[in-house]
């Protein structure tokens, strides 16, 4: 797809959790993209133009606007602005679509989508894409979060699964405050009942989350990814395809 630079306006900002927001941008012209893509967002702050890459969380069928899921970054320049300033009506530029880990690489009919933290935004876009494919047999969605407050897009996935019997959703939280109704632990604790033969698997999370005090620990991310990778490596699977997107891959690679 051709990379474009399009002007837009921030039309809506939705709180996803105390540390995550979804930004809706109305575009001056249509943007064609594939689920799994990201864009570079440009805006001015203090007279200086700044840029930040964000994954697209909206349905690829919507072309005149797009949504971006963002996490508050203690070390960032752009994302903190959405917590400190009123960004509604702000003029921006969007450059994209960018990225190679897009839905067209997954041609199987049994889909597993694992979203860690802000990576759930990408899973949201991918889920919409695969739900629109009549050839898909099943879509299994697993998200990993700290606690009840951090579980993102609960209502969206609930409605999606209620409308489509092929879709199963499981939210896992690592912290139990005594009130949670979600499974407690980590994503890898709840994969024994999954059959990965003849499947495509997509794992997504934000690399910077490994290093920030508000994000998940590097150990947690490593445990999750390593457990998944070892399962896929040690189990004889047929027609299996795996995508690891920006998921602390540099930290994990040293383990193997």
N, C-alpha and C positions, 0 to 999 in steps of 0.2 A: 504493500500500500504506500501511496505517496505521503511523504511527511509534509505537513502544512503548518503554517503559523497563522492562527486565527485570533482575532480580538473577541473578548467576551466581558461579561459583567457578573460578579458574584451576586446571585439572585436569592440564595437561601443558605442558611447554616443550621445544621441539626446536630444536637449533642447526641453522641453515641454512647459515651461513658464519661466519667470525670476527666479522662485524659485523651479522648478521641472525639473527632467531629467529622461530619460529612458536609462537604461544600458542593453546592449546585451552581454551575456556571452556565448562563445563557450565552450561546455563541452567535456571532454575527453571520456565520455561514456553517453549513453542515460539516461534521467531522465523522468520517467513516473509519471504524476501527474494529479489531477483533478482541473478544474477551481475553483478558490476561495482559493486555497492553498497558503502557503507562504514557504519561505526557510530561513535558517540562512546563512548569507554570512560571510565568514572569510577572512581577509586579514591582511598583516603586515604593521604597520606604526611605523616608528622609532625603528624598531627591536622588537616591541611588537605585538602579535597577538590580533586583535580585532574582535568582532562579532556584527552583527546587523541583526535583522529580517526584511525582506522585502516581500511584497506580489508579487506574480507572475502576470505579465500583458500579457504574451504571450498566444497564442493558445495552448491548451494541446496536440494538434496533432503534434506539433513540439517538438521533444524530444532531438535533439542533441544541442540545444541552448535554452536559455530562456531569457526573458526580465523582468526587475524589474523597477517599477516606484518608484522614491525616491523624497522626499521633503527636501530641505535644512533646517536643524535643527540648530538653534542657540545654542542649548545646547548639541548637539550630538558630537560624536567623529568621526564616519565614514562618514556620509553624507557630511559634509563640505569639505572633501578631494576632492570630485568631482567638487567643485567650485574653490578650491585653487591649485590643482595639475593636471598634465597630467596623467590620470589614464588609458589611452589606453595601451593595452598590459600587464596590471598588472595581475599577477597570483593570483587566488583566490581559495577558496574551498566553495562548496555549500552543505549544509546539508538539506535534505528534501525528499519528501514533508511533510509539517507539517500543522496542522490545521484541524478543524472539520467542519467548515462552508463552505462546498464544494458543487459543483453543483449537486452531486448525492442526496443531501437531498431535492432537489426541483424537484418533480415528476409531477407537474401539467403541463398543456399545455398553460396556460396564464401567462406570466412572466412580472414582473415589476422590473427594476433594477435602484436603486437610488444611485448615486455616488456623494460624497461630497469631494471637494478638491482632494487630491492624491488618494482617494478611487476610483476615476474614472478608475485607472489602473486595479483594480480588476473587475470592470464592463466591461472593454474591454475584458478581458479573458472570463468572463461569457457570454458576448454577442456572442463571437465566438463559444462557446460551444453550446448554445441554437440554434444559427442559423444553426448548423449542424444537429439538431434533426428534422427530417421530421414531427414528431407528434406535434410539437409546433404550436399553433394557432396564437399567437401574442407575440411580445417582445416590451415592452415600456421602453425606456431608458431616464432618467432624470439626468442631472448633475448640480451641484451648484458650482459657482465660484464667485470670487470677481468682475472681470471685463473681458473685451475682451481678454487681454493678458493671463489671467489665465485659460481660457477654453482649456482643453486638449483633444487631439485626435479628433478634429473637422473633419479632412479629413477622418480619419479612419471610424468614425461613419456615415459620409455622404456617403461614398462608400458602406458601409455595408447596409444601408437603401435603397440605389438606386438599389442594386442587389436583395434585398429581401423585398417584399411588406408587409411582416408580421412585419417588424421592423419600429418603430416610435421613433424619437429622439428629445428631447427638451433640450436645454442648457439655464440655467437661471443664470443671473448675479445680484449681489446685489448692484453694483455701476453703476450709469448711468453718463457717461462723456459727453453725448450729441451725441456720435457717434455710440453707440452700436445698433445692430440690433437684439439682443437677448431680450427675455422677462426680465424685471427688477423686482427684488424682491427676494423671496426665493422659494425653491422647493415646500413648502406646499401651496404657493399661486396659484399653477397651477395643483392641483390634483382633483378639483371638477368635471372635466369631465371624470375622470377615474373610471371604474367599477372594483372593486377589488373582486367581487364574483368569486369563483372557480379559484383563482389566487395564485401564489407564489410571494412573495415580498422579495427583498434583498436590504438592506440599508448598505452602506459601507463608512467609512471615517476614518481618522487617528486621534487617540485620542490625540496625542501630539499637533495637530493643535489647540486644544482648549486653550492651555496655552502660545503659542508663539506669540510675537508681530506681526510677519508677517502672522500668520495664522488667521482663522476666530475666532470671539469672542465666549466664552462659551455660551453667550446668544443666538447667532445666531444658534449654533448647538442645543441647548436645544429647541428653538422654532421649528426648523425643525423636530426633532425627536418626540417631544411631540405632535406636530400637527398630524404627521403621526400615532403615537400610539393611540391618542384619536379617530382619525377617525376610526381606525381598531377596537377599543374597543367598541365605541358607535354605530357603524353601524352593523346591522345584516348581516354577510357575510357567505356564504356557501363555504365549502371546502377551507378554507383559511390557508395559511402557511406563517410565517413571520420569517426572519432571520435578527438579528441586530448584525453587525460585528464591534467590536472595535470602536464603534461610540460614545465615551464619555458616555458609558453606566453607569459608576459609578456616573456621574454627573446628569444623567437623572433619575436614580432610586430613588433619594431622593424626586422627585416631586410627585411620586405616593404612 
